[in-house]
Amino acid sequence: FLIILKKTEHMVVNNIVNVRTASINELWKKVNMPTSDTRREKLPPRCNRLWFCQTFLGRDDVETDGASPIMSHVEKLNMYDPLALLCCVPAYREAHFRMETVTVNGVPQSVVGLSQDQTGIVDPEVLCAELFSLFRLAFLRSLQNICKRRVAMQRTSMDF
């Protein structure tokens, strides 16, 4: 998905890909450290090499060490921020998410995804297509705005 978006050569997309790559590689290093290692920071013990491989690589292990870059092996990424943003828009929330109510300290909370099996996503393929369309539209619109500004600046500079 990010590879497809990167073809737009948009500076925001490039930044997203670079940041995502750096964070995935950093997480890879941490999951390969002993659970007692303070460099893991707040990463829980359950987040180990096996968890990483199953979550991001779609398999149980990979033939590379914990210090090597891992992004080329990544098969899937969880895009939590865009999903959280869509949950904030009632029309998208109603179309794509199945909300559950959980009471925390006596206060009811709406939650999406109680477990790996109960993701709270109505149709993952439709949601993915919707996200892709929204990203593409946003990037294309911003490119159009950049082009309009450049044309306006060229016209202004010709006036002198």
N, C-alpha and C positions, 0 to 999 in steps of 0.2 A: 504494500500500500504506500509506504513512504517512498519507495523507489519510483513508483508511478508519479507521485506528487513531485518528486525531485526533478523530474523531466521538465517541469514548468520553469526551472531555473530561477524561481522566485526567492528573494533573499530571506523571507520568513521561513519558507520551506527548508531552505538550506540550513538555516539556524536550528530549526526543529530537528532535522536529521542529525546534525552535528551534536546537539545537546543530548538527544535520545541515544546516539551511539556511545557518547562518553558515559552516560549514566548506566547503560546496559553493561558496558565493559567494567565499570567500577563495581556494579552489583556482582558481576561474575567473579571479580577478585575477592570480594567479601564472602561469597558463599563457599569459596574454596579455602577459607581460613578456618582454623579451629574455632568452635563456638565460644571458647574462653578468650579469644583474641579481642582486645579492646578496639582494634581498627574496624571491627564489624559494626561498631557503634550500636544502634538500637535494633539491629536485625535479629529477629527471634531465631532460636535454634532450629525450628522447623524449616526455615529458609536456608536449605543447604544445596549442595551441588545437584542432588537428585531432583529436588523441588525445582530448581532453576531449569534443568534440562527438560523436565516434563512440562513446565509452564511455558517456556520460551522456544525450546528446540523441538518439541513434539516427540521426544524420545528419552530414554533413561540415562544416556551418557553420550559423551563426545570425546574423540581422541585429541584432546588439546589440554594444556595445563592451565592453571588458574591465572597465570600472568599474561597469557596470550590474548589478543583481541578476539571477541566471540561473535561480534555482530554478523559476520558472514554466515554463521550457522543458525542465526535466529530465523524461525519460521513464523512466529506470531508474537504480537505485542498487544498488551492491554492498554487501551487509550482511555484512562480514567477521567482526565480533565474534560475532554469533549463530551464524554457520556454524562458527567456531572452537569455540564452546561445544558445539555439537552433536557435533563431532568427538571431544570428550572423553568422550562418553557412548557406551559400546560398542554398545548397541542401535541408537541413531541412526546411529552411524558405519557399522555393518554394513548398515543399511537404505538409507542415502542416499549413501554415498561409496565411491569406488573408490580405494583407497590404492595408492601406488607407493612402492617403496623406492629411495632415493637415498643413496649413500655420500658423506659430507662429512668430510674429514680422517680417513678410516678408520673412521668411525662410521656405521652404517646409520640412516637417518632415514625415517620414514613421512611421505609428502607427498601432499597432495590438490591436483590442478591443476598439471600440469607446464607447460601452455601455454594459450593462448586456445582452441585446438582440443581439448586434452585437459584438460577442466575437473575431472575426477574426480568429477563429480556424476552419479549413476545416472539420475535422472529429475528435471530442474529443476522441472517443474510440480508433481510430488508433493512435492518438498522445500519449495517455496514455500507450498503448501497446509499442510504440516505446521508450518512456521514461523509462518504466520498464525494457525493454531489455537492454537499454544503461546503466542504473544503475547497473543492475545485472552483465553485462559484466565487467564493471569497477571494481566492488567489487571483482568479482571472479579473474580477472587478478591481482589485487593487492594482493589477498591472495596467488595466485600462485607465485608471486614475493617474498613474505615473505617466503614461503616454500623453494624456490630455495636458498635464502640467508641463511636460517637456515642450509640447507644441505651443502652449501659451507663452512659455519663457522664450522660445525661439522667435515668436511673433513680436514680443516685447523688445527683444534685443535688436530686431530688424528696424524698429521704429527710431533707433538712435542713429 
